Amino acid sequence: MTGAPGLPRLALARPAQHPLAEAVRRAGWEPVPYPFTHAEPTDFPPPRSWPKVAAVLVLSPAGARAVAAVLPEGMRCLVQGAGTAEGLGRPDLAVLLPAEARAEALWDLLQATFPDGGDFLLVRGERSRGFLESAAQGTAWNLHPWTTHREAAVEPLPSLPAVEAVLALSPLQAEVLAPAVGAALRFAWGQGTAEAFAWAGAPAHATCDPKPEQLEALLVANLPKKEESPC
C-alpha cells in the first residue's frame, strides 16, 4: 500500500499504527515499516522470587511477551504503555499504566503507587537506556533488573525500501543501518544511538532525545526542501 504522494519517506522498525509512526506522520513524513531487528529471549530466571517483590515493571511489548507466561496470577504490573499492556495479554494481572508512555512517567507512577518503596522486578532488554535504574539508585525503591530479551538483527537483512531517511531506535539498529543506507539521511533516537552511528563510520545527520515529541520536532526541522518548478 502506498502512502500520500509527495511526502518524504522514513524507514523505521515499527508498525504503521505505532505511536512513533503517528509522530512521523504529524511531522509531514510517510513512515515506512522496516522490521530489520527482532527480540530474542535470554531465558534468564528472575533475580528475586515472586513473594519477595511488590510489583513488576515492564518497559516494552517485547519484555511483556517474554514474561507473560510466568507471572503469577494477580501480580501487580506497572507497564510503560498500552502496547506493553497488550503484550502481557493477561486479564488476571493487576496492570497499571502511567499518564504518558515514558520511563519518566513510569517512575512517577511507581512512587505514587508504592509511596513507602519496596522491592520490584524491572523487566528490560539487554541494552535498555537505564533511566529507571539511575533514578532509583539510593532510594527506597529497590529495582532488580531482569534482562529477559535482547535485540538481534534479522538475517539475512531485508532490503531497505526506497526512502529519503532512516531512523535508528537503538545502538544495534544504528550499527546495522550504517553500511546499508546509502545516501539516505540517518536519524538517531537518543545519544547512545548517535554514538553507534559514529562508531560505525556513518555519523547521524540529526539526533533527538528519545521522546515522540522530540522526534516530531527533528523531522519537521529536516523536511527535504521542495524543488521549485520552472516558470
Secondary structure, 3 states (H helix, E strand, C coil): CCCCCCCCEEEECCCCCCHHHHHHHHCCCEEEECCCEEEEECCCCCCCCHHHCCEEEECCHHHHHHHCCCCCCCCEEEECCHHHHHHHCCCCCEEECCCCCCHHHHHHHHHHHCCCCEEEEEEEECCCCCHHHHHHCCCCEEEEEEEEEEEEECCCCCCCCCCCEEEECCHHHHHHHCCCCCCCEEEEECHHHHHHHHHCCCCCCEEECCCHHHHHHHHHHCCCCCCCCCC
